[in-house]
Amino acid sequence: MAKLFERLANEDWNKDDDKSKKKQDANFVACSERTTSEKDKFDEYEKKYGKAKVDECCEKVKAPRSRVEFEKCLEEK
């Protein structure tokens, strides 16, 4: 039993943490991660709506930002 605990304690849990966070975070927008994990999505938003509108919605929709609410903001004229 001690060997099992030792093995578990020494495993790299970051990979598992990242997987669970990605599932959980899929429903939220992190404006602070525009140049990292959210870069591709923000590139799409900026191409479709423009950088100024994306910046406006990052300010207007407060964290934690629901992806649905953020995209509603983008759609507003």
C-alpha positions in Angstrom: 0.0 0.0 0.0 2.9 2.4 0.8 4.3 1.8 -2.7 1.0 2.8 -4.2 0.8 6.1 -2.3 4.5 6.8 -3.1 3.8 6.2 -6.8 0.7 8.4 -6.8 2.5 11.2 -4.9 5.3 11.2 -7.5 3.0 11.1 -10.6 2.7 14.2 -12.9 -0.9 15.4 -12.2 -0.6 18.5 -14.5 -1.8 16.5 -17.5 -4.9 15.4 -15.7 -5.5 18.8 -14.2 -5.2 20.4 -17.7 -7.7 17.9 -19.2 -10.4 18.6 -16.5 -9.8 22.4 -16.7 -10.3 22.4 -20.5 -13.7 20.7 -20.1 -14.7 23.0 -17.3 -13.3 26.1 -19.0 -14.9 25.4 -22.3 -18.0 27.4 -21.1 -16.0 30.4 -20.2 -13.8 33.1 -21.9 -10.5 34.1 -20.3 -9.6 37.5 -21.8 -6.3 37.3 -19.8 -5.3 34.3 -21.9 -5.7 35.9 -25.3 -2.2 35.1 -26.3 -2.0 31.6 -24.8 -4.6 28.9 -24.5 -7.5 31.0 -25.9 -5.4 32.5 -28.8 -7.1 30.6 -31.6 -10.6 31.5 -30.4 -9.7 35.2 -29.9 -8.2 35.3 -33.4 -11.5 34.1 -34.7 -13.4 36.7 -32.7 -11.2 39.5 -33.8 -11.4 38.5 -37.4 -15.2 38.3 -37.3 -16.0 41.3 -34.9 -12.8 43.4 -34.8 -10.3 43.9 -32.0 -12.2 47.0 -30.6 -15.4 45.0 -30.1 -13.5 42.1 -28.5 -11.8 44.6 -26.1 -15.1 46.2 -25.3 -16.7 42.8 -24.4 -13.7 41.9 -22.3 -14.4 45.0 -20.3 -18.2 44.8 -20.3 -18.7 41.1 -19.4 -17.1 40.6 -16.0 -15.1 37.5 -15.1 -15.8 34.7 -14.9 -17.1 35.3 -18.4 -19.7 32.9 -19.6 -18.9 32.1 -23.3 -22.6 32.5 -24.1 -22.7 36.0 -22.5 -19.5 37.0 -24.1 -20.7 36.0 -27.6 -24.0 37.8 -27.0 -22.0 40.9 -26.3 -20.0 40.4 -29.5 -23.3 40.1 -31.5 -24.7 43.4 -30.1 -24.5 46.4 -32.4 
